[in-house]
Amino acid sequence: MKLLRFGEPGKERPGVLDDKGRIRDLSGLVADIAGPVLENLDLLTGVDVEKLPVVIGSPRIGPPVGGAGKFICIGLNYSDHASETGATVPPEPIIFMKATSAICGPNDPVIIPRGSEKTDWEVELAVVVGKRAKYVAQADAMKHVAGFCVTNDVSERAFQIERSGQWTKGKSCDNFGQIGPWLVTPDEVGDPQNLKMWLRVNGQTMQDGSTATMVYGVAYLVHYLSQFMTLHPGDIISTGTPPGVGMGMKPPRYLKPGDVIELGIERLGAQRQEVLADI
């Protein structure tokens, strides 16, 4: 299934994509694509999608998960990305948090915050937790995954690196977490460690990678994180980015108002964002 949420920010309704690419309204069956529904996705597997109402027009697509409790990110998790930044692959996953207030729809704009000169892009595979996970064995980790989606882990590098403290403040600005367009269930994704991923800025390819170069894979990350915190349905794990970020270029290249970002991951769909200045 490809689950989604559509409508104005804060008023999104649940939906599912049919075989013809049309949005079907799920609001007669579930209140939202959020914790309780993610925990019991089997309840939707028997639904006859063709009998659901077709959504007319082209509504805004919101983030495919509502009410996320945690937005957990993994740093330097691609060996080739670590190399381009001059960093060493860490002996354990680097964990940082992105504020949930950064979450927005896949085609909502990237907003450059006031005082920013180094806003950067990062295409990433996001994992959505479906079942509560605490002290989970790696062999059982995928049983706790509701699905996967694309995310743009937008980053302000000066805020992140040059202003001391933790990375969180360079990762959590408004509209720094585009997610979607769909939450794709594992049965439609196959091996999450073999997905092509890409990102373009103004039509120029910047990132052209694969989840195959992840240092720590999805199952390991779910297992690992569950040793330190309980993962709840609806929590989002952003698993790192391949090479090609602006910070790694010589000279570095950063986003400016008027730029257009396009990104996507095989089997998970694509996003498109215009870059705006905060006012």
C-alpha positions as CSV (number, residue, x, y, z in Angstrom):
1,M,0.0,0.0,0.0
2,K,0.9,3.6,-0.6
3,L,-0.6,5.6,2.3
4,L,-0.8,9.4,2.3
5,R,-2.4,12.4,3.9
6,F,-3.9,15.2,1.8
7,G,-5.2,18.7,2.5
8,E,-4.2,21.9,4.1
9,P,-1.5,21.9,6.8
10,G,-3.0,20.7,10.1
11,K,-6.2,19.6,8.4
12,E,-4.9,16.6,6.4
13,R,-7.1,13.6,5.7
14,P,-6.0,10.0,5.3
15,G,-5.8,8.5,1.9
16,V,-4.4,5.6,-0.2
17,L,-3.0,5.7,-3.8
18,D,-4.8,3.3,-6.2
19,D,-3.2,1.4,-9.1
20,K,-4.0,4.3,-11.5
21,G,-2.2,6.9,-9.3
22,R,-5.5,8.4,-8.0
23,I,-6.0,9.3,-4.3
24,R,-8.7,7.5,-2.6
25,D,-10.2,8.9,0.7
26,L,-9.7,6.7,3.7
27,S,-11.4,9.1,6.2
28,G,-14.5,6.9,6.3
29,L,-12.4,4.1,7.7
30,V,-9.6,5.7,9.8
31,A,-9.2,9.0,11.5
32,D,-5.6,9.5,10.4
33,I,-2.4,7.7,9.3
34,A,-0.9,7.8,12.8
35,G,0.0,5.7,15.7
36,P,-3.1,3.5,16.2
37,V,-3.5,2.8,12.5
38,L,0.2,2.2,11.9
39,E,0.1,-0.4,14.7
40,N,-2.7,-2.3,13.0
41,L,-2.1,-1.9,9.3
42,D,-3.4,-5.4,8.7
43,L,-6.9,-3.8,9.2
44,L,-6.4,-2.0,5.9
45,T,-5.0,-4.9,3.8
46,G,-8.4,-6.3,3.1
47,V,-10.0,-3.0,2.0
48,D,-11.3,-2.8,-1.5
49,V,-9.5,0.4,-2.7
50,E,-11.6,0.6,-5.8
51,K,-14.7,1.2,-3.6
52,L,-13.3,4.1,-1.8
53,P,-14.2,7.7,-2.9
54,V,-11.8,9.2,-5.4
55,V,-10.4,12.6,-4.4
56,I,-11.1,15.1,-7.1
57,G,-8.6,17.7,-8.1
58,S,-4.9,18.0,-7.0
59,P,-4.9,18.6,-3.3
60,R,-1.7,19.4,-1.4
61,I,0.0,16.3,-0.2
62,G,1.0,16.5,3.4
63,P,3.5,14.4,5.4
64,P,2.2,10.8,5.2
65,V,2.4,10.3,9.0
66,G,0.6,12.4,11.5
67,G,1.5,13.0,15.1
68,A,5.1,11.7,15.0
69,G,6.4,11.6,18.5
70,K,10.1,11.5,17.5
71,F,12.1,12.4,14.4
72,I,15.4,10.6,14.9
73,C,18.3,11.1,12.4
74,I,21.4,9.1,11.8
75,G,24.6,11.0,10.8
76,L,27.5,9.9,8.5
77,N,25.7,6.6,7.7
78,Y,27.0,6.3,4.1
79,S,30.6,5.4,3.7
80,D,31.0,7.5,0.6
81,H,29.3,10.6,2.2
82,A,31.6,10.3,5.2
83,S,34.5,10.4,2.8
84,E,33.4,13.5,1.0
85,T,33.0,15.4,4.3
86,G,36.4,14.3,5.5
87,A,34.9,12.4,8.4
88,T,35.7,8.9,9.7
89,V,32.9,6.3,9.6
90,P,31.8,6.1,13.3
91,P,32.2,2.9,15.3
92,E,28.5,3.2,16.3
93,P,25.6,5.2,14.7
94,I,25.6,8.9,15.3
95,I,22.2,9.8,16.6
96,F,20.6,13.3,16.7
97,M,17.1,14.6,16.8
98,K,15.2,16.8,14.4
99,A,12.3,18.8,15.9
100,T,8.9,17.4,14.8
101,S,7.9,21.0,14.0
102,A,10.3,20.8,11.0
103,I,8.0,18.2,9.4
104,C,6.1,19.3,6.3
105,G,4.7,17.9,3.1
106,P,6.9,16.6,0.3
107,N,6.3,19.5,-2.0
108,D,6.1,22.2,0.6
109,P,8.9,24.8,0.2
110,V,12.3,24.8,1.8
111,I,12.5,28.0,3.8
112,I,15.9,29.4,4.4
113,P,16.0,30.8,8.0
114,R,17.0,34.3,8.8
115,G,20.8,34.7,9.0
116,S,21.5,31.5,7.0
117,E,24.2,31.3,4.4
118,K,24.7,27.5,4.3
119,T,21.4,25.8,3.9
120,D,22.0,22.4,2.4
121,W,20.1,19.4,0.9
122,E,20.1,15.7,1.9
123,V,18.0,13.0,0.3
124,E,17.4,10.2,2.8
125,L,15.4,7.0,3.3
126,A,13.0,7.4,6.2
127,V,11.7,4.5,8.3
128,V,8.3,4.7,10.0
129,V,7.9,2.7,13.2
130,G,4.7,0.6,13.2
131,K,4.9,-1.3,16.5
132,R,6.4,-0.4,19.8
133,A,10.0,-1.4,20.0
134,K,12.1,-1.8,23.1
135,Y,15.3,-3.9,23.4
136,V,14.5,-5.5,20.0
137,A,16.8,-8.1,18.5
138,Q,18.1,-7.3,15.0
139,A,16.5,-10.4,13.7
140,D,13.1,-9.1,14.8
141,A,13.5,-5.5,13.9
142,M,11.7,-5.4,10.6
143,K,8.5,-6.6,12.3
144,H,8.4,-3.2,13.9
145,V,8.5,-1.2,10.6
146,A,5.3,0.1,9.2
147,G,6.9,1.4,6.0
148,F,9.3,3.7,4.2
149,C,9.3,7.1,2.6
150,V,11.5,9.8,1.1
151,T,12.7,12.7,3.3
152,N,14.8,15.8,2.6
153,D,16.9,16.3,5.7
154,V,17.5,20.0,5.1
155,S,20.4,21.3,7.1
156,E,21.9,24.7,7.9
157,R,25.6,23.9,8.2
158,A,26.7,27.0,10.0
159,F,24.0,26.5,12.6
160,Q,24.9,22.8,12.8
161,I,28.7,22.8,12.9
162,E,30.1,26.3,13.5
163,R,27.9,27.6,16.4
164,S,29.0,25.0,18.9
165,G,26.7,22.5,20.7
166,Q,24.7,19.7,19.1
167,W,23.6,19.3,15.5
168,T,19.9,19.7,16.4
169,K,19.7,23.5,15.9
170,G,21.0,23.2,12.3
171,K,18.5,20.5,11.5
172,S,15.2,21.7,13.1
173,C,14.3,25.0,11.3
174,D,10.7,25.2,10.0
175,N,10.2,23.3,6.7
176,F,13.5,21.4,7.2
177,G,11.8,18.0,7.1
178,Q,9.9,17.2,3.9
179,I,8.4,13.7,4.1
180,G,6.6,11.7,1.5
181,P,4.8,11.7,-0.8
182,W,3.7,8.2,0.4
183,L,4.3,5.8,3.2
184,V,5.0,2.6,1.3
185,T,4.5,-0.6,3.1
186,P,7.4,-3.1,3.2
187,D,5.7,-5.6,0.9
188,E,6.0,-3.1,-1.9
189,V,9.5,-2.0,-1.1
190,G,11.4,-5.3,-1.0
191,D,15.0,-4.9,0.2
192,P,15.5,-1.5,1.8
193,Q,19.2,-1.9,1.4
194,N,19.0,-1.9,-2.4
195,L,17.2,1.3,-3.4
196,K,18.5,4.0,-5.8
197,M,18.2,7.5,-4.6
198,W,18.8,10.9,-6.3
199,L,18.6,14.6,-5.8
200,R,18.7,17.5,-8.3
201,V,19.0,21.3,-7.8
202,N,17.8,23.4,-10.7
203,G,17.9,20.3,-12.9
204,Q,21.5,19.5,-12.1
205,T,22.1,16.1,-10.4
206,M,23.8,16.5,-7.1
207,Q,23.2,13.2,-5.4
208,D,23.1,9.8,-7.2
209,G,23.4,7.0,-4.7
210,S,22.0,3.9,-3.3
211,T,21.0,2.6,0.1
212,A,23.4,-0.2,-0.6
213,T,26.3,2.0,0.7
214,M,24.7,2.5,4.2
215,V,27.1,1.6,7.0
216,Y,24.3,0.6,9.4
217,G,21.2,-0.9,7.7
218,V,17.6,-0.4,8.6
219,A,17.2,-3.6,10.7
220,Y,20.3,-2.7,12.7
221,L,19.2,0.9,13.3
222,V,15.8,-0.2,14.6
223,H,17.5,-2.7,16.9
224,Y,20.2,-0.2,18.0
225,L,17.9,2.7,18.7
226,S,15.6,0.5,20.7
227,Q,18.4,-0.2,23.2
228,F,18.4,3.5,24.2
229,M,14.8,4.6,23.8
230,T,11.4,3.0,23.2
231,L,10.3,3.5,19.6
232,H,6.6,4.2,19.3
233,P,4.2,3.8,16.3
234,G,4.6,6.9,14.1
235,D,8.2,7.7,15.1
236,I,10.4,8.5,12.1
237,I,14.0,7.4,11.6
238,S,15.9,9.2,8.9
239,T,18.8,7.0,8.0
240,G,21.5,9.2,6.4
241,T,22.4,10.5,3.0
242,P,24.7,9.5,0.2
243,P,27.4,11.8,-1.2
244,G,26.7,15.0,-3.2
245,V,25.7,17.4,-0.5
246,G,26.5,21.1,-1.0
247,M,28.9,21.1,2.0
248,G,31.1,18.5,0.3
249,M,31.6,20.3,-3.0
250,K,34.7,22.3,-3.8
251,P,33.9,25.1,-3.4
252,P,30.8,24.4,-1.3
253,R,27.5,25.2,-2.8
254,Y,24.4,26.1,-0.8
255,L,20.7,26.8,-1.5
256,K,19.4,30.3,-2.3
257,P,15.9,31.7,-2.8
258,G,14.5,30.7,-6.2
259,D,16.3,27.3,-6.4
260,V,14.2,24.2,-7.1
261,I,15.0,20.9,-5.5
262,E,13.8,17.5,-6.9
263,L,14.6,14.3,-5.1
264,G,13.4,10.7,-4.9
265,I,14.0,7.1,-4.0
266,E,13.2,4.0,-6.1
267,R,9.7,2.6,-5.3
268,L,9.0,5.4,-2.8
269,G,8.2,8.4,-5.1
270,A,9.6,11.9,-5.6
271,Q,9.4,15.3,-4.1
272,R,9.8,18.9,-5.5
273,Q,10.5,22.0,-3.5
274,E,10.9,25.6,-4.2
275,V,13.4,27.4,-2.0
276,L,12.1,30.6,-0.3
277,A,13.6,33.1,2.2
278,D,12.0,33.4,5.6
279,I,10.5,36.9,6.1
